[in-house]
Amino acid sequence: DAGVTQSPTHLIKTRGQQVTLRCSPKSGHDTVSWYQQALGQGPQFIFQYYEEEERQRGNFPDRFSGHQFPNYSSELNVNALLLGDSALYLCASSHSDSPYQPQHFGDGTRLSIL
Amino acid sequence: RKEVEQDPGPFNVPEGATVAFNCTYSNSASQSFFWYRQDCRKEPKLLMSVYSSGNEDGRFTAQLNRASQYISLLIRDSKLSDSATYLCVVSLGSDKLIFGTGTRLQVFP
């Protein structure tokens, strides 16, 4: 039973560039959430996707956008990258029928901005 | 005020010691509570859910006090492999998880 998978594992970009991160949820899960974890901090919620729509959004600028596909996989896009976007980006999945169950995380994508 | 507050530590304890972590949360409407463990440069992994009646999983005991909006985690007989960052997490339900900054534990021989 495959867990949450994310790609790529590591990425190096320069300021002003754009990046796309990908996530496949755990088998049977239909909801995908994205988090940003800066060094020394807890993960911060970016947004959540369900039924191919953004259901909730955290306090992140419009440079952060996403998408969910019919197979429940998801992408996170960040435009006009800033040095402060350097972080571990985590994807978590859950099932909408089990709202109080914990979310399962992928290994994350470590993004470095030069 | 942060939504979830934890003592960042680090807590340095010898093997076999008992150590307790505390956490407070600000939103009284919070419905779900968890402790996650995160190893260096790895993803958070669920350690245990926390229930109002308190719950135990081997050497780990979690407590929730809804009136005080307080969550705790007790680790007995600490092992070297327990060294990690412990994240206190709350949720309003089928939505975002709200994380504390984490408490770092270092168990030494």
Contacts between the chains, C-beta under 8 A, distances in Angstrom:
chain1	res1	chain2	res2	distance
A	31	B	94	7.5
A	33	B	96	6.5
A	33	B	97	7.4
A	35	B	97	7.7
A	35	B	99	8.0
A	40	B	101	7.4
A	41	B	101	5.7
A	42	B	4	7.6
A	42	B	87	5.7
A	42	B	99	3.3
A	42	B	100	5.5
A	42	B	101	4.9
A	42	B	102	5.5
A	43	B	44	6.7
A	43	B	87	7.9
A	43	B	97	7.5
A	43	B	99	5.0
A	44	B	99	7.5
A	45	B	96	3.8
A	45	B	97	6.8
A	45	B	98	7.2
A	48	B	95	6.5
A	48	B	96	6.4
A	55	B	95	7.5
A	56	B	95	5.2
A	56	B	96	6.0
A	58	B	96	6.5
A	88	B	41	7.7
A	88	B	43	8.0
A	90	B	43	5.9
A	90	B	44	7.3
A	92	B	97	7.3
A	94	B	94	7.6
A	96	B	94	6.5
A	99	B	93	4.9
A	99	B	94	3.0
A	99	B	95	7.9
A	100	B	31	6.2
A	100	B	32	4.7
A	100	B	91	7.6
A	100	B	93	6.4
A	100	B	94	7.7
A	102	B	32	7.6
A	102	B	34	5.2
A	102	B	46	4.8
A	102	B	49	6.2
A	103	B	97	6.0
A	104	B	46	7.4
A	105	B	43	4.3
A	105	B	44	5.5
A	105	B	45	7.2
A	106	B	43	6.3
A	107	B	42	7.3
A	107	B	43	5.3
A	108	B	42	7.9
A	108	B	43	5.0
A	110	B	41	7.6
